[in-house]
């Protein structure tokens, strides 16, 4: 009897939970990367059908911005997958399933850079890396509850952008107090 679990993409195991994120990367360099939050998985199909009534697009990035964060995300997630002795993932053109907790972290970073100048992406990455996974999950949850739609750009979503793209932390001080950063910047709703 084969007890080996099937793991897809970056740590997604539908036998544990069907809640996951799906990153759709287009072939075209001018296309847009869309990240969906999903609560179902169709077994045995090559391409997942996206049902817009239940699969919610969370963020959309132009491919150039995606390219600025994809290696960082891959490295972060694969480091943790290796620690758990799980297969590592690799981004590919098409659909990429991502474990629900990794997905929350990824979307948080994508929200921070979706409308910013590409020159501040390295600051956002450094500040994002300064957060623990638990802090990232909490920030995603709070932001998602208030402004988690594809086109939302106010409130928590705006605060995340400012918190991660401004106030760069020093490399030596990796642990960042996100709440202090958010309080420094007055956010208008």
Secondary structure, DSSP 4 states (H G I P E B T S, - for coil): ---PPP-BTBTB-TTT-S-EEEEEE-SSTTSEEEEEEES---TT-SS----TTTSEEEEEEEHHHHHHHHHHHHHHHHHHHHHTT-------SEEEEEEHHHHHHHHHHHHHHTTS-GGGHHHHHHHHHTS-HHHHHHHHHHHHHHH-STT--STHHHHHHHHHHSSPPPTT-----HHHHHHHS----
